[in-house]
Amino acid sequence: MWKRASTMNKAIVVTRCGKLHIFPVFFLTTRRSVSRSIKAFSSSSTSAGQVAPETIQVDFGEATGALFDRIEKGVAGMQELNDFFVVNRQNKVELVIDLGPGKGAFTLQRDWAHNQLVYLSPVSGCNKYEYEQAGRRWLSIAEDKHDLTGILTRDLIRMCVGCPEL
């Protein structure tokens, strides 16, 4: 996993063994170049025959797709408990849970420009989330860093019958 410190044009790489490395951003274009960069710039020497571990990178599209799948499966049991409960996935860019007239809809939209997920809720309003690779979860960009699945669960419980299995 890597995080880019945009103001310094540096990236921090955390390897599987927990070592931290700082590289110029241009070294982090592929997993292979990350591995080469770790070998070339590592402050600790590797023993003969050892290969520097690769970092794990998750594609934004894959992460949002996996979340959309998880939500669809998690709310499937709620559809039969509620009078109006429609889950609609549009163009792999948006997931909408429509509760019908008068109740509103929960919407998750991909923001490709910022690698963020935008959550629109009749209960919580608008929140933005970024994927945290270490914990494999979506955290709010707000100061409290709340988890997306937690707030979605809370909002659905307030508005519907049943509880999602997220």
C-alpha positions in Angstrom: 0.0 0.0 0.0 1.2 3.5 -0.6 0.2 7.0 0.1 1.2 9.9 -1.9 2.3 13.1 -0.1 1.3 15.4 -2.9 2.9 18.6 -1.5 6.3 17.0 -1.4 6.0 14.8 -4.5 7.0 11.9 -2.4 5.3 8.6 -1.7 5.5 6.6 1.5 5.6 2.8 0.9 4.9 0.4 3.7 6.0 -3.1 2.9 4.4 -6.3 4.2 7.1 -6.6 6.8 6.3 -3.1 8.1 9.3 -1.1 6.8 8.7 2.4 5.7 10.3 3.8 2.6 10.0 7.3 1.0 10.5 7.6 -2.7 9.9 10.2 -5.4 6.5 9.6 -6.9 7.8 8.7 -10.4 9.2 5.5 -8.9 5.7 4.2 -8.1 4.1 3.5 -11.4 3.9 -0.3 -11.2 4.4 -3.0 -8.6 7.6 -4.1 -10.3 9.1 -0.6 -10.2 8.0 -0.3 -6.5 9.9 -3.5 -5.8 12.9 -2.2 -7.7 12.7 1.1 -5.8 12.7 -0.7 -2.5 15.8 -2.6 -3.4 17.6 0.5 -4.8 16.6 3.0 -2.1 16.2 0.9 1.0 18.1 2.2 4.0 18.5 -1.4 5.3 20.4 -3.8 3.2 18.7 -7.1 2.2 20.5 -10.4 2.8 21.8 -12.2 -0.3 19.0 -14.1 -2.0 16.2 -12.1 -0.4 13.8 -10.2 -2.5 12.2 -7.0 -1.3 8.5 -7.6 -0.7 6.0 -6.0 -3.0 3.4 -3.6 -1.9 -0.3 -4.4 -2.2 -2.3 -1.9 -4.3 -6.0 -2.0 -4.7 -7.6 -0.4 -7.8 -10.3 2.3 -7.0 -12.7 0.7 -9.4 -12.2 -2.8 -7.9 -12.6 -1.5 -4.4 -15.9 0.3 -5.2 -17.2 -2.6 -7.2 -16.5 -5.0 -4.2 -18.3 -2.5 -1.9 -21.3 -2.3 -4.2 -21.5 -6.1 -4.4 -21.2 -6.3 -0.6 -24.0 -3.8 -0.1 -26.3 -5.5 -2.6 -25.9 -8.8 -0.9 -26.1 -7.3 2.6 -29.5 -5.6 1.9 -31.1 -8.4 -0.1 -32.9 -9.7 3.0 -34.4 -6.3 3.7 -36.2 -6.1 0.3 -39.0 -8.6 1.3 -39.4 -6.9 4.8 -40.2 -3.4 3.4 -43.1 -2.3 1.2 -40.8 -0.4 -1.2 -37.1 -1.2 -1.3 -35.4 -1.2 -4.7 -31.6 -1.6 -5.2 -30.4 -0.3 -8.5 -26.8 -0.3 -9.8 -26.3 2.1 -12.7 -23.4 1.9 -15.1 -21.1 0.5 -12.3 -20.7 4.1 -11.2 -23.7 4.5 -8.9 -25.6 2.3 -6.4 -29.1 3.5 -5.3 -31.3 2.1 -2.6 -34.7 3.6 -3.2 -37.1 3.5 -0.3 -40.0 4.9 -2.3 -42.0 8.2 -2.4 -41.8 10.2 0.8 -38.8 8.3 2.2 -36.1 9.1 -0.3 -33.0 7.1 -1.5 -29.5 6.3 -0.4 -27.0 6.9 -3.2 -23.4 5.9 -3.5 -21.5 7.5 -6.4 -17.9 7.1 -7.6 -15.9 10.2 -7.9 -13.1 9.2 -10.2 -11.4 12.6 -10.2 -10.7 12.3 -6.4 -10.8 8.5 -5.9 -13.6 9.0 -3.5 -17.0 7.6 -2.9 -19.8 10.1 -2.3 -22.7 8.9 0.0 -26.0 10.8 -0.2 -28.5 10.0 2.5 -31.9 11.4 3.6 -30.7 10.8 7.2 -27.0 11.8 7.1 -26.8 14.1 4.1 -23.7 14.1 1.9 -20.4 12.5 3.0 -17.3 11.6 1.1 -15.1 8.5 1.7 -11.7 7.3 0.8 -10.5 3.7 0.7 -8.1 2.7 3.5 -6.2 -0.2 2.1 -4.7 -1.4 5.5 -8.1 -2.0 7.0 -9.9 -2.6 3.7 -12.6 -0.2 4.6 -14.1 3.2 3.4 -13.4 6.0 5.9 -14.9 9.5 5.9 -12.7 12.3 4.8 -14.2 14.3 7.7 -12.3 14.6 11.0 -14.1 11.7 12.7 -13.0 9.2 10.0 -16.2 7.2 10.5 -16.7 4.0 8.5 -19.1 4.0 5.5 -20.7 0.6 6.3 -21.4 1.7 9.9 -23.2 4.9 8.9 -25.1 3.1 6.1 -26.2 0.4 8.5 -27.4 3.0 11.0 -29.3 5.0 8.4 -31.0 1.9 7.0 -32.1 0.8 10.5 -33.6 4.2 11.1 -35.6 4.3 7.8 -36.5 0.6 7.2 -37.6 -2.7 8.7 -34.7 -5.1 9.3 -30.9 -4.8 9.5 -28.4 -5.1 6.7 -25.7 -7.7 6.9 -22.7 -5.6 6.0 
